[in-house]
């Protein structure tokens, strides 16, 4: 279970790096949305790290839900791009 927690935490760190880049490096009109998501995910990861010492199952759920959501989204997007026939409009 600790390996799964570490894997989910690594995936969340990658998501956090992408959100941080979009929130603080790229100038766009959606910066405030990315900053809110960045701080929300950062707070969620901090809460999961604190909870991992007291209630490990809850910490695993907190870290796992965003990681599994992103993994599902990217796998569905990959499948749709591989099986699409015709031009993208």
N, C-alpha and C positions, 0 to 999 in steps of 0.2 A: 504494500500500500504506500510505503514511503517513496518507492521508485515512481509510482503513478503520480503521486503528489509533486515530486520533483519535475516530472515530464510536463504536467499541466502548468506548473509554475514557469518553466522555460518557454512554453508556448505563450503564456500570458506576458512574459517579458518581451517576446518578439512583437506581440500586438501592441504593447506599451511603447516600444521604440518607434513603431510605425505611426502611432497616434501622436507621440511627442514630436516627431518630425513634421507631421502635418499641422500640428497646433502651434509650434514655435518657430519653425524654419521657413515654411512656405507661406507666402502672403496670399490669402484668398478671403472671400467674404464668408466662408464657413469656419473661420478660425475659432469662434466661440463655441461651436458645436464640438469640434475636436478637443478643445481645452476641457470642456465639461466631461467628455468621455474619458479623456486622459486622467483627470483627477478622480473620477468615479472608479476607474479600474485600478488606479494607484491605491485608493482607499480600500477597495475590496481586497487587493493583494496584501496590504498591511494588516487588515483584519484577519485574513486567513493565516498569515504567518503567526500572529499572536494566538489565534485559536488553535493552531496546530499543537501547542503545548498543553492545552486543556481539553478541547473537544476535537479530536482529529477528524472524525467523520464529517462534521459540519465544515471544517476547513477544506476538506477534500471536495465537498460539494461546491463551496464558494469559488474555489479555483478551477474546478472542472467544468462548470457550466459555460463560461465564456470560451474556454479552450475547445470544448466539444462543439459549441455553436459555430466557431470559426472553421474548425475542421470539416464539419458538415457542409457549410456554405462553400468552402473551396473545393471539396470533392464533387458537389453537385454542379458547380460552375465548370469544373474540368470535364465532367461527363457530358454536360450540355455542349461544350465547345468541341469535344471530340466527335460527338454523334450528329452535329448539325450539318445538314446538307444544304448548300446554297449560300448566297451572300448574306452578310450581316447588314441589316438596314437600321 
